[in-house]
Amino acid sequence: MLKKKVVLSDEYRDLEQSYMQLNHYLKKFHQIRAKVSQQISERAQSSKKNREPDTILDNLFPQGVAGVNREAERDLKKIVNMFKQLEARLQQLNTQSTVDNTQSTVEIPSGKTKKR
């Protein structure tokens, strides 16, 4: 009988220890589950916030980033061409001004003054 009590006592202790371990793991499980639920909730709220700017950007640029890049390249080419035209026009005006100045300049022989 004494042997049975010792055996039961040992089994009881083992069961109690196992119960405490299981209880510990159960608490950990609940903590992890709560944390996961919180993260899922935050992600859902975050994606709603993140979707709002996406919607605004989609409305502003329906063709997407690639389309915006294509338009920017076209605009840049137009600007470069306009600058080249402006540069050519300025050179033309500069050349014309130089020609006009040389035509209007009359060499005056030394000692004689001539007014125009």
C-alpha positions in Angstrom: 0.0 0.0 0.0 2.8 2.3 0.9 4.3 1.5 -2.5 1.1 2.5 -4.2 0.9 5.8 -2.3 4.5 6.6 -3.4 3.7 5.7 -7.0 0.5 7.7 -6.9 2.3 10.6 -5.3 5.0 10.5 -8.0 2.3 10.3 -10.7 0.4 13.1 -9.1 3.5 15.3 -9.1 4.2 14.4 -12.7 0.6 15.3 -13.6 0.8 18.5 -11.7 4.0 19.4 -13.4 2.6 18.6 -16.8 -0.5 20.6 -16.0 1.6 23.6 -15.0 3.6 23.3 -18.3 0.4 23.0 -20.3 -1.1 26.0 -18.5 2.0 28.0 -19.2 1.9 27.1 -22.9 -1.8 27.8 -23.0 -1.2 31.3 -21.6 1.6 31.8 -24.2 -0.8 30.6 -26.9 -3.5 33.2 -25.8 -0.9 35.9 -25.8 0.3 35.0 -29.3 -3.2 34.7 -30.6 -4.1 38.2 -29.1 -1.0 39.7 -30.7 -1.8 38.2 -34.1 -5.4 39.5 -33.8 -4.1 42.9 -33.0 -1.7 42.9 -35.9 -4.4 41.8 -38.3 -6.6 44.5 -37.0 -3.8 47.1 -37.4 -3.0 45.9 -40.8 -6.6 46.2 -41.9 -6.8 49.8 -40.6 -3.4 50.6 -42.1 -4.4 49.3 -45.5 -7.5 51.4 -45.4 -5.3 54.4 -44.7 -2.9 53.3 -47.4 -5.6 52.7 -49.9 -6.8 56.3 -49.6 -3.6 57.8 -51.1 -3.5 55.0 -53.7 -7.0 56.0 -54.8 -6.0 59.7 -55.0 -2.9 58.8 -57.0 -4.9 56.5 -59.3 -7.3 59.4 -59.9 -4.5 61.8 -60.7 -2.5 59.3 -62.7 -4.8 56.7 -64.2 -2.0 55.5 -66.5 0.2 54.5 -63.6 3.8 55.2 -62.9 4.9 54.0 -66.4 2.5 56.3 -68.0 3.7 59.2 -65.9 7.3 58.4 -66.9 6.4 58.4 -70.6 4.6 61.7 -70.3 7.6 63.2 -68.4 10.0 62.0 -71.1 7.8 63.6 -73.8 7.6 66.8 -71.9 11.3 66.8 -71.4 11.9 66.3 -75.1 9.6 69.2 -75.9 11.4 71.5 -73.4 14.8 70.5 -74.9 13.5 71.3 -78.4 12.1 74.6 -77.2 15.4 75.5 -75.6 17.3 74.6 -78.9 14.9 76.8 -80.9 15.3 79.6 -78.4 19.1 79.2 -78.6 19.0 79.2 -82.4 16.8 82.3 -82.4 19.1 84.1 -79.9 22.1 83.2 -82.1 20.3 84.5 -85.1 19.4 87.8 -83.3 23.0 88.1 -82.1 24.3 87.6 -85.6 21.8 90.0 -87.0 22.7 92.6 -84.3 26.4 92.2 -85.1 25.7 92.6 -88.8 23.6 95.7 -88.1 26.3 97.2 -85.9 29.0 96.7 -88.5 26.8 98.1 -91.2 26.0 101.2 -89.2 29.6 101.7 -88.1 31.4 103.9 -90.5 35.1 104.2 -90.3 36.1 107.8 -89.8 39.5 108.7 -91.1 41.7 110.2 -88.4 41.4 113.9 -88.1 38.1 114.2 -89.8 34.8 113.9 -88.0 31.6 113.0 -89.7 28.3 112.9 -88.1 25.5 110.8 -89.4 
